[in-house]
Amino acid sequence: MSSSVGPTPASSGSLGSPAPENRPWVSGTVLFAGVVMVVSGLLEVFRGIMAIAEDDIFVTTPRYVFRFDLTSWGWIHLVIGVLVALTGVFVLKGMVWARVLGVFFAALSLVDNFLDIPYYPLWSLVLIALDVFVIWALCVYHREPEAPRQTV
């Protein structure tokens, strides 16, 4: 006879459920980060396309230290947006390496949006806030210890 007191904190659900690392999809803050990465990455791609097409939505600043032409900013946003969205997909699939790259690409996107504030101020600030939340969500994830197996 085995005596079981109840589910251990590591099992967090039914006794036969696999640990979060073994599931094909993630949950909690990592799910949040992955979804935000995919959405913000796609929005960065669209902003990049708008800049490459030289849309009239962008503000022009005559004297700015980090001034590029609008097409250059467009390509920067397009590339970073693709990288962020693609990494977000792998974060959703539970890849550990994607969480590490996700922090890096979210930080890169944050810096990119900071440098782009004079061209598209409000949206840049919104994406900076989303990037901060993504970095936080990916960094607070901690692996739950495996429950000790009881022998019968």
C-alpha positions in Angstrom: 0.0 0.0 0.0 1.3 3.4 -0.8 0.3 6.4 1.3 -0.2 9.6 -0.7 -0.9 12.8 1.1 -2.0 14.6 -2.1 -0.6 16.2 -5.1 2.8 17.8 -4.6 3.3 21.5 -5.6 5.4 20.5 -8.6 2.5 18.4 -10.1 0.1 21.4 -10.0 -2.8 19.5 -11.4 -3.6 15.9 -12.0 -1.0 13.4 -10.9 -0.2 12.1 -14.3 0.4 15.5 -16.0 3.8 16.2 -17.4 6.0 19.0 -16.2 5.6 22.3 -18.0 8.9 21.8 -19.9 7.6 18.6 -21.5 4.3 20.0 -22.8 4.1 21.0 -26.4 2.7 24.4 -25.4 3.5 26.7 -22.5 1.3 28.5 -20.0 1.4 31.5 -17.6 3.8 34.3 -18.1 5.7 32.6 -20.9 2.4 32.2 -22.8 1.8 35.9 -22.3 5.3 36.8 -23.5 5.0 34.6 -26.6 1.7 36.0 -27.6 2.9 39.6 -27.1 6.1 38.8 -29.0 4.1 37.5 -32.0 1.7 40.4 -32.0 4.3 43.1 -31.5 6.6 41.5 -34.0 3.9 41.5 -36.7 3.1 45.2 -35.8 6.8 46.0 -36.2 6.7 44.3 -39.6 3.7 46.5 -40.7 5.4 49.6 -39.3 8.5 48.7 -41.3 6.5 48.2 -44.5 4.9 51.6 -43.9 8.3 53.3 -43.4 9.8 51.6 -46.5 6.8 52.9 -48.5 7.4 56.3 -47.0 3.9 56.7 -45.6 2.9 60.2 -44.4 2.2 58.9 -40.9 5.7 59.5 -39.6 7.0 62.7 -38.0 10.1 64.3 -39.5 12.7 65.7 -37.1 15.2 68.0 -38.6 18.0 67.6 -36.0 18.1 64.2 -34.3 21.3 62.4 -33.4 20.1 58.9 -34.6 18.6 60.2 -37.8 18.3 57.7 -40.6 16.2 58.1 -43.7 12.8 56.6 -43.3 13.6 53.6 -45.6 16.5 52.6 -43.3 14.3 52.7 -40.3 11.7 50.7 -42.2 14.2 47.9 -42.9 15.4 47.9 -39.3 11.8 47.6 -38.0 11.0 44.9 -40.6 14.0 42.7 -39.7 13.6 43.1 -35.9 9.8 42.5 -36.2 10.3 39.2 -38.1 12.9 38.1 -35.6 10.7 39.0 -32.6 7.6 37.3 -34.1 9.5 34.2 -35.1 11.1 33.9 -31.7 7.6 34.4 -30.1 6.3 31.4 -32.0 9.1 29.2 -30.6 8.5 30.6 -27.1 4.9 29.5 -27.5 6.2 26.0 -28.4 8.1 25.9 -25.1 11.7 26.0 -26.5 14.1 27.1 -23.8 16.6 28.7 -26.2 13.7 30.8 -27.5 13.1 32.3 -24.1 16.8 33.4 -24.0 16.7 34.8 -27.5 13.3 36.3 -26.7 14.9 38.4 -23.9 17.6 39.5 -26.3 15.3 40.4 -29.2 12.8 42.2 -26.9 15.7 44.2 -25.6 16.8 44.9 -29.1 13.3 46.0 -30.1 13.1 48.2 -27.0 16.3 50.0 -28.0 15.1 50.2 -31.6 11.8 51.8 -30.5 13.6 54.2 -28.1 15.7 55.4 -31.0 12.6 55.7 -33.2 10.6 57.9 -30.7 10.9 61.1 -32.8 9.5 59.4 -35.9 6.4 57.7 -34.4 6.3 58.8 -30.7 3.1 57.3 -29.2 3.5 53.9 -30.9 7.1 53.7 -30.0 6.3 54.2 -26.3 3.6 51.5 -26.4 6.0 49.0 -27.9 8.7 49.9 -25.3 6.1 49.1 -22.6 5.2 45.8 -24.3 8.9 44.9 -24.6 9.5 45.6 -20.9 6.6 43.2 -20.1 8.0 40.6 -22.4 11.4 40.8 -20.8 9.9 40.6 -17.4 7.6 37.6 -18.3 10.5 35.7 -19.8 12.8 36.4 -16.9 10.5 35.5 -14.0 9.9 32.0 -15.4 11.4 29.4 -13.1 11.4 25.8 -13.6 9.4 23.9 -11.0 11.3 21.1 -9.3 10.3 17.6 -10.2 8.3 15.8 -7.6 10.2 12.9 -6.0 8.9 9.6 -7.3 7.6 7.3 -4.7 8.4 3.7 -5.1 5.8 1.1 -4.4 
